[in-house]
């Protein structure tokens, strides 16, 4: 077992393993690398319960901690996923929202465990990086969207 030098620790009430397995099934370069059970009782669980889960999401090392209901996720943390096209954008968005998650605005959605995701087509990132009128038009178009519409962003970039 390799322990990464740095990992994102995500606090779950009790479903870290379910979340990690879901992410591994949705995103490439994602996998569950370890499931560790509590050696003794702890405030939100019993000996033998899944305490931590090591996993990767798109190559990023993560640790899921089943810590009970003391802390909750917020939009202050999100995974930002760059997509190549509408098909990839739809696939990730629909997997998250369609599995008990919820839609938000400007390419953001939240999974059923409360983790926020930004499903962001590269064309939008490129338009914003271009600056000037192209960035302004693309930004204004994005502000009207839930899931990002690649064709609409491309039209905004061109000024159509």
N, C-alpha and C positions, 0 to 999 in steps of 0.2 A: 504494500500500500504506500503510495506516494502522497505525502502531505504537502500541499502547496504552501509557499512562503506567505502568500496573501490570498484571501478568499473573501467573497461577499457573504456575510452571514445574514440569513433571512429568518426572522422569527415567525413561527407558525403556532397556531393554537395546539393542534395535534396531528396535522395532515402533511407534514414535511415530505414524507415518502410518497404520498399520492401526488403532490405537486411536482416533485422531482421526476417521477416517472412520466407524468403528463408532459413536462418540458422536454424530456428526452425523446418522447414520441413525436413531438411537433417540430422541433428545431434540429437542423443538422449540427454535427460536432457537439452533440449533447448526450450525456449519459449519466447514469447513477453509478458511482464508483465505490460507495460504501454505505452500509446501514448499521448503525451502532445502537445497541440497547442499553438502557439504564442499568447500572450494576446494583443500584439500591433505589428505594423509594425517594422521590423528590417532590417539591411542592405541588406540581401539577401532574404527577404520574407515579407509576409504581415500577418496581424492579421488573425488568424484562420488556417494558414498553419501549418503542422506538424513541430514542432521545435525540439523536442527530443523524442527518443524512448528508453524505458528501456527494456532490454532483457537479456537472458542468452544463452550462447553457451557452451555446454558440462559442464554446471554447473557454468561457469564463468560469474559473473555479468558484463554487458556492458551497456553503454549509447551511443546511436547513436545520433549525433548532425547534423542537417541539417544547415550547416554554409556557404554554397555557395562554390565558386570555388577558394577561397583564398589559401587553403592548400590542399596538395595531399598526398596520401599514398605512402610509400616506403617499400622496403624489410627490412628496419631497424626495422619494427614491423611485426610479423607474428603469427598466431595461429599454434601451433605444436600439431598435432593430432596423438596419438599413436594408431595403428591398430593391430588387432589380427592376421589377415591372408590376403591373396590376395583378397578374396571376399570383405572384409570391405575396404581395400585399394582402390580397383577398384570403389566401390560404392561412396566413398567420392570424389575421384579424378574425376570420370566421372560426378558427380553432379556439381562440381565447374567448371570444364573445359567445360562441355556440356551446361552450362547455361550462355554462353557468356564470360567465363573466358579464361585463356591462360596457356599453359604448360610452365614449366621452367625446370631446371635441378635438379638432386639429390633429388627428392621427393617434390620439391617446385612447386606450381602453384599459380595463382592469380585469384580471382573472378572478376566478371564484374564491381565491384565497386572499384577495385584496392587493396583490402586486400590480403595480401600474406598468404598462407597456406603451412605448411609442413605436408604432409601426410606420416607418418613414421611408417612402420611396427615394432613391438616390436623386431622381430628377428634381425633387423639392429641395434637397440639401444643396444641389448644384446651383439651382436658381437663386436661393438665398445667398449663397457665397458669391454669386456674380455681382451683387450689389445693384444700385441704381434702380431704374424703372422696372427692370426685369424682376428684381427681388421684391419690390413693392407690389407689383401686380400678382406675383406668385403668393406672397404673404397674404394679401387681401383675399385671394381665392381660397387659400388654406383655411383662413379664419371662418369661412362659411361651411366647412366640411366636418363630418365625423370621421369616417374612414377616408383616407386620402384618395382622390380620383386622379390617377396619373394623366389621363387625357386632358382633364381640365387644367391641371398644372402646366402641361406642355403648351396648351392654348394661351394661358396667362403669360407664360414666358415670352411667347412670340408677340403678344399684344393683340391676339385675335378676339 
